[in-house]
């Protein structure tokens, strides 16, 4: 994915010659990780914690639950347009 971030414009990155899919500079609706972060926030925000460690424990537990349920993560982040774009990129790489 290409969002124009300065690190992705570095000559070393450009020399790789990888195909890219253009994104606007800020497009949370196009970033599948945003949906996962939304689930994480839903699990841990909006309630008081006695200590920071207590909140960290909830975050870690939620991340473990997500890691144990790939189908859930795919439902959150594997939209059809993303799967299609990835498939197209893989075909381009295989053809080159």
N, C-alpha and C positions, 0 to 999 in steps of 0.2 A: 504494500500500500504506500502511496506517496502523498504525504500531507504537506510537503514543503519545509519540514523541519530542517534547521541548519545542518545537523549531523548527517542527514541523508543527502546533502548536496556536496559533501566532502569528495575530493577527487578519488579517494580509495573506494568509495561506494560507487561512484559513477563508472569506474573502470571495471566493475564486476559485470556490467552490461545486463543486469537483470531486468526483465519486463516489469513495468509498474502500472498501477491503477491510480489515477489522480483522485485526490480527495480535497475538499476545501480545508483551509487551515483549522477551522474548528467545526466539527460535525459529530457531536456525541451520538446522534442517531445512526451514524455510519460506522461507529466504533463498537464492535461486538463486546469488548471488555466492559464498556459502560453498563451493559445489562447485568453482567456478573457483579460489578461494583454496587449496582442498585440493590441486588439481592443481599449483598454483604451489609450494606447500610440498613436495609430493612431489618436484618437480624440483630443489629447491635446498637443502632441509634435510637434516641428518644426515650431512654430510660437511664436512671442514675446507677452508677456503679460505686461500690465502696472504695475500690482502688483501681488504678490503671491496669494492674495485673488481672483483675476480674474482667475488665473489658477486653483485654488481649486474649484471655481464655475464650471468650465468646467468639471473637473474630477467628481464632485458630480452629475452634470447633466447627464453625460455619464453613471455613475453607476445607477442612477435612471432609465434611459432608458433601461439598461440591466435588471434591476430588474423587470421592467414592461413587458418584452418580454422574458419569459422563453423558448419559442421555439427558439429564436435567441441564447440564452446561450447554449441550448442543441445542436444546430447545431455546435457551436464553440467547445464544450467540450464533447459531448456525443457520441464519436466514438463507433462503434460497438464493438470493442474489450474491451472497458471500460464497456459497458453495459453487455457484456457476462461475464466478470470477476466479476462484482458486483452480477450478477444473480447467478453465481457459488458460490460465498462467502455466499450469503444469503441461498442457498440450504445447504451448509455445516453447517451453524449455525443452521438452522432448523432441520437438522438431528442429531445434537448433544444434 
